[in-house]
Amino acid sequence: MYKLAVIGKDVSKSDSAKMHTYIMQGLGSSCTFELLSVAGEEFGAYAEKLILEYDGFCVTIPYKLEIIPHLARIEGDAATFGAVNVVKDRVGYNTDGVGFMLMLANNGIDPKGKKVLVLGAGGAGRSVIKKLADAGAEVYAYDLRRENLDEVYREFGCFTPLHELVPAEYDVMINVTGVGMHRTEGVSPVGEEFLSRAKAAIDLIYYPRKSEFLRIAESLGKPVVNGEGMLFYQAYYGDCIFLGREPRADEAKALFIGYKDVYRD
């Protein structure tokens, strides 16, 4: 029985517990999984407790960068993106990018050659921007915090940073800001004047199932994708790290289909 958890500022509505429990069972194991909502001033103490007392844990908004000083090292995409969402044995990993790309693939979206706008350049935004650029997309990004945007551009230089957001034509528009959940539920980072000019809309938010961003896009006849698939796939990749096994895309997809059958909205 693995002892796992997720830590974030507010994970009270997170599906992580039932997802990880389902995945671990599907992979022939079992776990307990705690949801830990922690204020910023308490994060350091909680992080050390998790490292010492748990078999592994996940990290979400807004602590994907703050966890790094508590770790011995970071590997793979975590080192590339400078953000961590999975920790095991004081080593940090990042499964956001691979989870995001598998979500795209399983929704029939090939980013190669597509003009994509990413709204948000924080922890998950960094992963999304780099993965899209590596896949051959023409990436544009905007963040209200210009320092976030400039920092990602200095690191990767693989996209066009927008210091002012104006309506323009995009094949895909992606919300990575977190606007639309928790206290901002019912709010969209952009309005109809922007979404009317996008061919498709993706929101990494998975609760509510249809954010205001996606509701507006759908009302305009655009295909929409919420972040549940990404959450599930990055959880799958994380559980493979906890279990020390090689991930398989076909296995991940089959588990997600089964999960959706069990947990229908």
C-alpha positions in Angstrom: 0.0 0.0 0.0 1.6 3.3 -1.2 1.1 6.4 0.9 0.6 9.3 -1.6 -0.8 12.9 -1.6 -1.2 16.0 -3.6 -0.3 19.4 -2.2 -1.5 22.8 -3.4 -3.1 26.0 -2.3 -6.6 24.7 -2.8 -7.1 21.0 -3.8 -10.5 20.6 -2.1 -12.2 19.9 -5.4 -9.4 17.9 -6.9 -10.1 14.6 -8.6 -6.5 13.4 -8.0 -7.4 11.0 -5.2 -9.9 9.0 -7.1 -7.7 9.1 -10.3 -4.6 7.9 -8.6 -6.5 5.2 -6.6 -8.1 4.0 -9.9 -4.8 4.0 -11.8 -2.8 2.3 -9.1 -5.4 -0.5 -8.9 -5.3 -0.8 -12.7 -1.5 -1.2 -12.5 -1.9 -4.0 -9.9 -1.2 -2.0 -6.8 -3.0 0.2 -4.2 -2.6 3.4 -2.4 -4.0 5.9 0.1 -4.1 9.4 -1.4 -4.6 12.6 0.6 -5.6 16.1 -0.6 -3.6 18.7 1.2 -4.6 22.4 0.8 -1.8 24.4 2.3 -1.3 28.2 2.7 2.0 29.6 1.4 3.6 30.2 4.8 3.0 26.6 5.7 4.3 25.0 2.5 7.9 24.4 3.6 7.0 22.5 6.7 4.4 20.4 4.8 6.9 19.7 2.0 9.5 18.3 4.4 6.8 16.1 6.1 5.7 14.7 2.8 9.3 14.0 1.7 10.0 12.1 4.9 6.8 10.3 5.6 5.2 9.5 2.2 6.1 7.2 -0.7 5.6 10.0 -3.1 3.5 13.0 -3.7 2.2 15.4 -6.4 2.5 19.2 -6.4 0.1 21.6 -8.0 -0.7 25.3 -8.2 1.1 27.4 -7.0 4.0 25.3 -5.6 5.6 23.7 -8.7 8.6 26.0 -8.4 8.6 26.5 -4.7 9.1 22.7 -4.1 12.5 22.7 -5.8 14.7 24.0 -3.0 13.5 21.1 -0.8 14.7 18.5 -3.3 18.0 16.8 -3.8 17.7 17.1 -7.6 15.3 17.3 -10.5 15.3 15.1 -13.6 13.9 15.0 -17.1 11.2 17.5 -18.0 11.4 19.0 -14.5 15.0 20.1 -15.2 13.9 21.4 -18.7 10.9 23.3 -17.5 12.1 24.3 -14.1 8.9 23.1 -12.5 8.0 20.0 -10.5 4.7 18.2 -10.1 5.8 14.7 -8.9 8.2 13.9 -6.1 9.7 10.6 -5.1 12.7 10.1 -2.7 13.5 13.8 -2.7 13.8 13.8 -6.5 11.5 16.0 -8.6 9.9 15.1 -11.9 7.4 16.8 -14.3 4.7 14.8 -16.0 2.6 17.8 -17.1 4.1 18.0 -20.6 3.8 14.3 -21.5 0.3 14.3 -20.0 -0.7 17.3 -22.1 0.7 15.9 -25.3 -1.1 12.6 -24.8 -4.3 14.5 -24.2 -3.9 16.3 -27.5 -3.1 13.1 -29.4 -6.1 11.3 -28.0 -8.4 14.2 -29.0 -7.0 14.1 -32.5 -5.1 17.4 -32.2 -1.7 17.5 -34.0 0.1 20.7 -33.1 2.6 20.5 -35.9 2.3 23.6 -38.1 -0.5 25.0 -36.0 -0.7 28.6 -34.8 -1.3 28.3 -31.0 -1.9 30.9 -28.3 -1.0 29.9 -24.8 -2.6 32.0 -22.0 -0.3 31.8 -19.0 3.4 31.2 -18.6 3.6 29.8 -15.0 4.5 26.2 -14.0 2.2 24.3 -16.3 2.4 27.1 -19.0 6.2 26.5 -19.3 5.6 22.8 -20.0 2.9 23.5 -22.5 4.9 26.2 -24.4 8.0 24.0 -24.7 6.2 20.8 -25.6 4.1 22.6 -28.3 7.2 24.2 -29.8 9.1 20.9 -29.8 6.2 19.4 -31.6 6.4 22.0 -34.4 3.7 24.4 -33.4 4.0 28.2 -34.0 3.5 29.2 -30.4 2.5 32.6 -29.0 2.1 33.2 -25.3 0.7 35.9 -23.0 0.9 36.3 -19.2 -0.4 39.2 -17.1 2.8 38.9 -15.2 5.3 40.0 -17.8 8.2 38.7 -15.7 6.9 35.1 -16.1 6.7 35.5 -19.8 10.1 37.1 -20.2 11.7 34.4 -18.0 10.3 31.5 -20.1 11.4 33.3 -23.2 15.0 33.8 -21.9 15.1 30.1 -21.1 13.6 28.6 -24.2 13.3 31.3 -26.9 11.0 29.0 -28.8 7.9 31.1 -29.0 6.7 34.7 -29.6 6.0 36.5 -26.3 3.0 38.9 -26.4 3.2 41.9 -24.1 -0.2 43.0 -25.3 -3.1 40.8 -26.0 -5.2 41.7 -29.1 -7.7 39.5 -31.0 -6.0 37.5 -33.8 -6.5 34.2 -35.7 -5.3 31.1 -34.0 -5.8 27.4 -34.7 -5.9 26.6 -31.0 -6.2 28.8 -27.9 -5.2 27.3 -24.6 -6.0 28.6 -21.1 -3.3 27.7 -18.6 -3.9 30.6 -16.3 -6.2 28.9 -13.8 -8.7 31.7 -14.3 -12.1 30.0 -14.2 -11.8 27.8 -11.2 -12.1 28.2 -7.4 -12.8 31.9 -6.6 -12.7 32.8 -10.3 -15.3 30.2 -11.4 -17.6 31.8 -14.0 -14.8 34.1 -15.3 -12.9 33.7 -18.5 -9.4 35.1 -19.2 -10.6 36.3 -22.6 -14.0 37.0 -24.1 -15.9 36.3 -27.3 -13.9 38.8 -29.4 -10.8 36.5 -28.9 -12.4 33.1 -28.9 -14.5 33.8 -32.0 -11.2 33.9 -33.9 -9.8 30.6 -32.6 -10.6 27.3 -34.4 -10.5 25.3 -31.1 -10.2 25.9 -27.4 -8.5 23.9 -24.7 -8.6 24.7 -21.0 -6.4 22.9 -18.5 -9.1 23.4 -15.9 -11.1 20.2 -15.3 -13.4 21.5 -12.5 -15.8 22.9 -13.4 -16.0 20.5 -16.4 -16.9 23.3 -18.6 -15.2 26.6 -17.7 -16.5 29.9 -18.8 -13.6 30.0 -21.3 -14.9 26.7 -22.9 -18.6 27.7 -22.5 -18.0 30.8 -24.6 -16.0 28.9 -27.2 -18.6 26.1 -27.5 -21.4 28.7 -27.8 -19.4 30.0 -30.9 -19.4 26.5 -32.4 -15.7 25.7 -31.6 -14.5 22.3 -30.6 -13.4 22.3 -26.9 -11.3 20.1 -24.6 -11.1 20.4 -20.8 -8.1 19.4 -18.7 -9.4 16.1 -17.3 -7.4 14.0 -19.8 -4.2 15.8 -19.1 -4.8 15.4 -15.3 -5.4 11.7 -15.8 -2.4 11.1 -18.0 0.0 13.1 -15.9 -1.3 11.2 -12.9 -0.6 7.9 -14.8 2.9 8.9 -15.7 3.4 10.0 -12.0 2.2 6.6 -10.8 4.6 4.9 -13.1 7.4 6.9 -11.4 6.1 5.9 -7.9 6.0 2.2 -9.0 9.3 2.3 -11.0 7.7 1.0 -14.2 7.8 2.1 -17.8 4.8 4.0 -19.0 2.9 3.0 -22.1 0.6 5.4 -24.0 -1.8 2.6 -25.0 -2.1 1.5 -21.4 -2.8 5.1 -20.3 -5.5 5.5 -22.9 -7.2 2.3 -21.9 -7.2 3.2 -18.2 -8.7 6.6 -19.0 -11.5 5.0 -21.0 -12.2 2.7 -18.1 -12.0 5.6 -15.6 -14.6 7.6 -17.6 -16.9 4.6 -17.7 -16.8 4.3 -13.9 -16.9 8.0 -13.1 -19.4 9.4 -15.6 -20.4 13.0 -14.9 
